[in-house]
């Protein structure tokens, strides 16, 4: 049986099935990228809920795996060369799991890099901007009398979602006919923007046609429906 005891994170979140990939997460837009990916690929895994509301991602055990203190993170007992691999950053984990399983990432080099560019686009733009908009619109930021910060992020979020709208013209998925990690990277963020954040009006979501249809297709996938609830919130 695989021994994961040398990884301090397992002291706080013990592995009941150490032969399975260990997921440390919570169903936020970044967290569900990995749970959706795991559900889509069928890899055996064990999910551990990290209570970010109680700062569990800043405990020594979690920081031993991810010094950046953010979810999601994974510990794969069967990493490259059969050795355990600890990994953080949702985009990096998506790429790793795609390459590990040979799924949801084109095999031809051109298609592969085009897919990767859309994952990086989400990581560097869509996610951070939607997250800031969510703060200024839904959370403490809404109390600020100065609305310029909120409006700045609303404007950039509106621009970014129209980049996606344009990309999806004539396409079911970001890469065309094939659903890939590029879609998985962005689905949770668009879902949160119009749902949890309630910011659809700020970005003119009702003016779009391609993004809402894409989101509906994505949320209809059984693996997505399961993944957006994993792990259950503490």
N, C-alpha and C positions, 0 to 999 in steps of 0.2 A: 504494500500500500504506500502511496506517495506520502512523504513526510513534509508538511508545510510549517512545522513548528519553528523553523529558523526565521520565519517572517513574523516580526512582532505584531503585525496587524491581526494575525490569527489568535492572539491572546485575548483581544477584545471581541472579535467576531470569529468564534471557533468554527472550523469547517467540519460539518457533519459528514460531508462527502469529499474528502481531500483529493480524490481522483478527478473531480470535476472542476471546471473553471469557476473561480470565485469572483462574484460581482459585488462591488461596494458602491451603493448608489441610493438615489431617491428619485421618484418620477418627476423630475423637472425637465424642461426642454432639452438640456444637455444629457441628463441621466437617461431619458428614454431612448436616445439614439442607440445606446448599447443594448438595453433590454430588448428593443425591437429587433436589432440585428441578431441577437442570440436566438430570439424566437423564430426569425426568418430562416436562419441557417440550420436550426435543429441541434446545435451543439449542447451537450449536457452541461448544465451550470447550476450553481447555488447562489442565490441572491441574499445579500445582507443589507438591511436598511440602515443607513447612516443618518442619524437625526441632526440635520444641519441647524434646526431651530435651537438645539442645545449645544451647538458648536462641536459636535463629535468629529467633524472633519479637521478640527484643529488639535485633536488629541495626539500625544506622541505616537500612538499605535498607527493612526491613519497617516500622519506625516512621515512615518517610516517608509510608507509606500509611495505617497504623493507629497513631496515637500511643498507643493503649491497649495495644499489644503483644500482642494476642490474635488467634488464628485463629477463624473464617475471614475472609478479605477478598477482594474482587474488584476487577478493573480491566476495565471494559467499554469497548472502543474505540468502540462505537456507542451512546453514552449519549444522554440527552435532547438534542435539537437536532443529533444526529449528532456530538457532541463526546465525548471520552473521559470516563468517570466512575469515580472510585475510591470504594469503599464498604466500610465495615466494620460489624460487629454482625450476627449471623446473622438476627435478626428483621427488621431493616431490609432485608437482602439478600433475604429471602423475599418481603417486600412489593414490593420493586423488581422482582424477576423475575416475580412474579405479574402486576403491572401492565404490565410490558414485553411479556409474551407473551399477556396476556388469559386466563391459565389458572390454575386451582386457587384462585380467589378469586371469590366471587359478585359479580355485576355490580350487583345491586340494592343500594342503600345500606344497608338494614337488615341484609341478609345479610353484606355486606362488613364492617360494623363488628362484627357478632357474631363473625365469624371472627377479626378482628383482636384482639378481646378475649381469645380463647383463645390466640392467639399470645403476647400480653402476659402472660397468666397463666402460660404456660410459662416465659417469659423472667424473670419476677420471682419465681416460686415454685418450680415443679417442677424446673427445671434447677439453680438455686443450692442448693436443699435436698438434692436427690439427690447433687449433687457434694460437698457437705460430708459427707453420710453416707458416701459412698464413701471420703473421706479418713480418717474416723475408724474405719471398719470394715475397709478393705482395706490402706490405706497406713500411713504412720508413726503416724497417730493411734491405731491399734489397740494400740500399745505404752503408751499413757497409762494409768496406773493408775486415774485418775478417769474413770469411764464416763459421767458426766453430759453432757458435750458430745455424745458419740455418741448417747446416749438422747434428747437434745433433738432432734437432727436426724432420728432414726428416728421419733419421734412425729409430727413435722411432715410427714415424707415419707409416713407411713402415712395421715395426714389428707388430704394432697393427692392421693394415688393413689385415695382413695375419692371425692374430688370428681370425678375422671375416671370412676371406676366408675359413679357416679350419672348423670353426663352421658351415658354410653354406653348407659344402659338404654333398650332399644327402638330403638337406633340402630346402624348399621354403622360410622359414622364420627362424629367430633365434631360435624359439622354436619348429620348425618342420612344421607341417601342419597349425598351427594357428598363425596368425598375432597378435602381442601383443604390449604392450608399449615398449618392448625391441627394436622392429623394429622402432617405432616412435622416440625413443631417438636417434638413430644413422642415420636415413635416411638423415636428413638435413645436418649433418656434412659431410657425404660422398659426397653428392651432392655439397656442397660448396668446398670441397677439390679439386675436378676435374673441377668444373665450375668457381665459383667466384675467388677462390684462384689460379686456373690454375697450381696446383701442382701435377697433375697426374703423370707426367714424373719422378718427384723427388722420388715418392714412388713406381714406377714400376706398376702403375695401369693397364696398357695394358697387363701385364703378368697374370692378374687374370681372372677367369671365373665366379666364384660363386658370388662375390660381385657385379660385373656389372649387372648380371642377376637379383639379388635381388633388386638392386637399380631401375632397369627398372620396375620390378613388383610393387615396392612401389610407384614410381612416376606415374604409370598408374591408381592408385586408385583415384577416383573422390574426395574423402575427402582430400587426400594429395594435389591434384592439387589446390583445393580451399585454403587449410590451409597455403600453402607456400606463399600466397599473402596477408595474413591477419595479422594485419591490413595494409591497403595500406600505403606505406612509406610517411612521411610528405613531 
